Amino acid sequence: MNLSLDVKNFSFNLNQILKTSKGILKEKKGWLIKVKTSSGDCGWGEVAPIDPCESVQCKQILDSLGSFPLRENLEKAIKSGPGALGFGIGCALAEIDELNISGKRKWHLAAPQSAFLIPNDSSCLAKLDSIIAKSKENKQRIFVKWKVAIQSENIEKKLMAKILDRLPKNSKLRLDANNGWNRSQAIYWANYFANDSRLEWIEQPLPIDDLEGLFTLSKLIPIALDESLLKYPLLKNQWRSWQVRHPALDGDPRGLIKELENNVTRISISTAFETGIGRRCINHLAALQQQTLTPTAPGLGPGWRPKGNLFSNNPFSVWEAL
């Protein structure tokens, strides 16, 4: 099968700055790729690492592939490059293969209802009030994610109390510390939520390398791993609590599809703020997750991305927007 490869740069600003314990994110940039067969079938992918060093690697590998890469070289690039590169190329190849086998698009499933990501500052309360009001109108259960370990402990404790005062009993709350707590801080919050069924999990409360502390903490309350999984991929086979997967950063999505189809439990699908091309795959994976034994709302960050053709579900529209 003869293939051609086209690459376009993209960038966009988030609707608001995302603050975490490790810094801020206000812009996404990367590359969209189109892999085309000699018969005219197109596979689409998105390569958008957050780490600047990985961006350099991705560009070097994309440049080295040239305009008419061998399938073998694309598969090698998936294995040798950063996870974001593996995601983009893997998405494109999976789409081409599906078109060749069934004549249908690979990434076609619609996303289920997402969890809501609320800001860390005091504006989170007004945002939460709005979410709760709409959920009552729609009679929907809500999932809320709140980034912590950003402001002082006293401020976050006060905000947490106000959040819990508002949060309905049947809702679920996810806290994400982005490895910003030490063990004593993490144990405090574990005890704080020990008898509150609204806590779905605390995500990456301890440093990436503190695996002993994370395993110990997971015996007290539900703990979800995120960054530790990226550094230690073998943990995916060992960690029995929740795993937050960011497919756009995590590598070839064909492997994650197999996990979901084999009913691997406690996997949560989360966005890295993609364009419409990358989001098609994220939505599809989130829909597959709903079919496992442990369905939960994906983290798609509704309201954080701009609107426009760059975020269309039609890959041709996205491509032409650049």
C-alpha atoms as one frame of an Amber mdcrd trajectory, in Angstrom:
protein
   0.000   0.000   0.000   1.519   3.313  -1.098   1.025   6.157   1.374   1.456
   9.914   1.387   1.852  12.094   4.470   0.774  15.724   4.797   1.398  17.784
   7.930  -0.051  21.113   9.083   0.801  23.219  12.135  -1.983  24.364  14.458
  -2.335  26.429  17.616  -5.181  27.818  19.683  -5.750  29.432  23.067  -7.972
  27.854  25.684 -11.044  29.839  26.694  -9.458  30.305  30.108  -6.081  29.591
  31.645  -5.818  26.147  33.255  -3.870  26.288  36.516  -2.316  23.185  38.054
   0.209  22.547  40.802   2.881  22.297  38.085   2.134  25.509  36.196  -0.374
  26.902  33.734  -1.691  25.870  30.345  -3.189  28.554  28.119  -2.284  27.418
  24.599  -2.267  24.159  22.675  -0.156  23.703  19.584   1.081  20.853  17.465
   0.544  19.205  14.108  -2.361  17.654  12.248  -1.458  14.813   9.930  -3.219
  13.277   6.938  -2.135   9.857   5.731  -3.572   9.055   2.297  -3.577   5.766
   0.409  -3.152   5.343  -3.336  -6.896   4.599  -3.522  -7.741   7.955  -1.906
  -8.657   6.826   1.609  -7.558   9.289   4.310  -6.536   8.679   7.888  -6.274
  11.643  10.227  -4.202  12.248  13.330  -3.154  14.915  15.808   0.289  15.271
  17.388   0.291  17.779  20.255   2.628  17.064  23.165   2.551  19.379  26.163
   6.235  18.889  27.029   8.400  21.268  24.907  11.193  18.683  24.663   8.751
  16.151  23.242   7.599  18.749  20.714  11.144  18.955  19.371  11.324  15.165
  19.086   7.981  14.966  17.322   8.956  17.578  14.754  12.247  15.843  14.026
  10.532  12.491  13.470   7.723  13.955  11.349  10.287  15.754   9.181  12.306
  12.568   8.798   9.320  10.563   7.560   9.021  12.613   4.382   6.023  12.948
   2.090   5.780   9.278   1.048   6.623   7.146   4.091   6.584   3.381   4.179
   3.970   1.835   6.466   6.833   0.111   8.262   8.490   3.452   9.037   5.254
   4.909  10.407   4.878   1.926  12.745   8.496   2.339  13.864   7.896   6.038
  14.575   5.010   5.110  16.861   7.301   2.935  18.964  10.325   5.224  18.983
   8.702   8.642  19.477   6.825  10.358  22.308   3.324   9.204  23.175   1.714
  12.168  21.415   3.337  11.119  18.142   2.171   7.539  18.617  -1.353   8.787
  19.168  -1.440  10.852  15.975   0.063   8.247  13.673  -1.841   5.404  15.331
  -5.150   7.239  14.849  -4.442   7.745  11.162  -3.368   4.161  10.500  -6.319
   2.722  12.436  -8.671   4.795  10.294  -7.086   3.653   7.050  -7.248   0.025
   8.154 -10.932   0.312   9.122 -11.800   1.900   5.781  -9.957  -0.888   4.002
 -11.729  -3.611   6.008 -15.272  -2.302   6.393 -15.468   0.873   4.350 -16.466
   2.775   7.534 -14.834   5.500   9.572 -12.967   4.256  12.634 -13.659   7.090
  15.046 -17.434   7.480  14.830 -18.923   6.948  18.306 -20.336   9.990  20.103
 -19.022  10.923  23.520 -21.153  10.370  26.628 -21.868  13.164  29.094 -18.596
  14.601  30.409 -17.448  15.535  33.877 -17.124  19.294  34.405 -13.739  20.863
  35.102 -14.194  23.897  37.356 -11.556  26.606  38.039  -9.449  26.465  41.193
 -10.104  30.037  42.330 -13.252  31.484  43.897 -14.954  31.644  40.484 -15.432
  27.879  40.826 -18.473  28.496  43.043 -20.423  30.478  40.457 -19.441  27.938
  37.804 -20.594  25.085  40.014 -23.895  26.840  40.750 -24.500  27.142  37.006
 -23.677  23.468  36.409 -25.983  22.341  39.213 -28.844  24.518  37.957 -28.582
  23.094  34.441 -28.332  19.540  35.756 -31.586  19.997  37.658 -33.293  21.216
  34.499 -31.978  18.230  32.540 -32.377  15.803  35.450 -28.766  14.677  35.031
 -26.301  13.411  37.581 -23.141  15.533  37.589 -19.458  14.675  37.820 -17.143
  17.528  38.858 -13.363  17.758  38.731 -11.417  20.306  40.766  -7.682  20.964
  40.532  -6.035  21.294  43.957  -2.576  21.887  45.461  -2.487  25.259  43.694
  -3.514  27.840  46.289  -2.763  27.843  50.016  -4.194  24.987  52.069  -6.425
  27.366  54.029  -7.971  28.844  50.888  -8.554  25.428  49.338 -10.069  24.065
  52.557 -12.533  26.966  52.681 -13.425  26.557  48.994 -13.784  22.807  49.443
 -16.291  23.284  52.254 -18.359  25.622  50.059 -18.175  23.210  47.119 -19.423
  20.337  49.263 -22.224  22.490  50.674 -23.495  22.936  47.110 -22.793  19.516
  45.636 -25.865  17.224  45.398 -25.748  13.928  47.251 -25.884  11.841  44.082
 -23.027  13.713  42.364 -19.395  12.675  42.102 -16.297  14.763  42.843 -12.800
  14.209  41.490  -9.820  16.016  43.009  -6.648  16.352  40.936  -3.473  17.311
  42.803  -1.141  16.797  39.805   1.395  15.207  42.200   1.426  18.395  44.303
   0.888  17.013  47.824   3.190  15.312  50.297   2.081  12.258  52.248   0.778
  14.130  55.283  -1.349  16.419  53.092  -2.696  13.474  51.116  -3.603  11.588
  54.309  -5.418  14.666  55.625  -7.658  14.747  52.543  -8.098  10.978  52.609
  -9.465  11.261  56.138 -11.516  14.320  55.167 -13.399  12.298  52.563 -13.380
   8.949  54.363 -17.151   8.963  54.845 -18.225  11.058  51.874 -19.571   8.868
  49.072 -19.454  11.788  46.647 -15.672  11.446  46.259 -15.035   9.375  43.151
 -11.255   9.556  43.457  -8.225  11.715  44.198  -6.033  11.884  41.122  -2.243
  11.682  41.405  -2.034  13.099  44.959   1.664  12.283  45.478   4.854  12.739
  43.419   5.201  10.541  40.350   7.959   8.402  41.899   6.308   7.863  45.299
   4.757   4.571  44.277   4.895   3.164  47.801   2.921   6.113  49.122   0.386
   5.885  46.305  -0.224   2.166  46.869  -0.592   2.754  50.628  -3.017   5.634
  50.090  -5.118   3.563  47.688  -5.994   1.263  50.591  -7.715   4.196  52.337
  -9.696   5.843  49.515  -9.940   5.573  45.722  -6.765   6.908  44.130  -6.399
   7.466  40.389  -3.009   7.469  38.727  -2.186   9.820  35.865   1.371  11.114
  35.510   2.852   8.005  37.142   1.361   5.887  34.348   3.154   7.952  31.707
   6.524   7.466  33.407   5.932   3.858  34.459   3.735   2.221  31.763   3.993
  -1.189  33.442   1.828   0.217  36.250  -1.126  -0.104  33.900  -0.999  -3.848
  34.545  -0.432  -3.514  38.303  -2.605  -0.660  39.528  -6.009  -1.945  40.641
  -7.656   1.395  41.400  -8.588   4.015  38.790  -6.336   5.005  35.903  -6.829
   8.357  34.172  -5.724   7.949  30.592  -4.963  10.887  28.303  -4.988   9.070
  24.951  -3.625  12.103  23.069  -0.442  11.868  25.158  -0.435   8.160  25.914
   0.639   6.578  22.629  -0.931   4.359  19.980  -4.714   4.277  20.668  -5.034
   0.824  19.121  -3.643  -0.630  22.340  -6.184   1.215  24.479  -9.006  -0.009
  22.246  -7.938  -3.590  22.959  -7.932  -2.916  26.702 -11.439  -1.470  26.592
 -12.753  -4.244  24.352 -11.237  -6.789  26.751 -13.172  -5.067  29.554 -10.206
  -3.782  31.544 -11.900  -1.960  34.417 -11.392   1.414  36.120 -10.017   3.267
  33.119 -11.157   6.872  32.776 -10.733   8.750  29.471  -9.542  12.343  29.718
  -8.846  15.142  27.264  -5.612  16.969  26.544  -7.674  19.685  24.789  -7.614
  18.426  21.218  -8.745  19.838  17.887 -11.690  18.151  16.205  -9.390  15.569
  14.623  -7.942  14.348  17.905 -11.242  14.688  19.731 -12.965  12.196  17.388
 -10.726   9.477  18.781 -11.141  10.639  22.395 -14.932  10.648  22.022 -14.884
   7.153  20.507 -12.720   5.784  23.327 -14.939   7.454  25.935 -17.964   5.755
  24.374 -16.205   2.384  24.479 -15.369   2.963  28.147 -19.097   3.210  28.850
 -19.464  -0.399  27.703 -17.042  -1.756  30.339 -18.015  -3.039  33.786 -16.957
   0.291  35.369 -18.479   3.058  33.239 -17.817   6.617  34.349 -18.056  10.091
  32.868 -15.057  11.038  30.718 -13.139  14.213  31.446 -13.592  16.199  28.235
 -13.341  19.706  29.683 -16.605  21.117  28.271 -16.371  24.858  27.685 -12.576
  25.072  27.813 -11.918  24.894  24.049 -12.929  27.619  21.566 -15.563  27.053
  18.905 -15.055  26.954  15.137 -14.156  24.612  12.298 -10.888  23.646  13.978
 -13.043  21.740  16.473 -15.470  20.190  13.996 -16.243  16.461  13.999 -15.552
  16.489  10.257 -11.799  16.018   9.715 -11.937  17.634   6.277 -13.412  20.788
   7.860 -10.699  20.798  10.514  -7.988  20.394   7.891  -9.356  23.213   5.767
  -9.584  25.516   8.805  -5.784  25.855   8.759
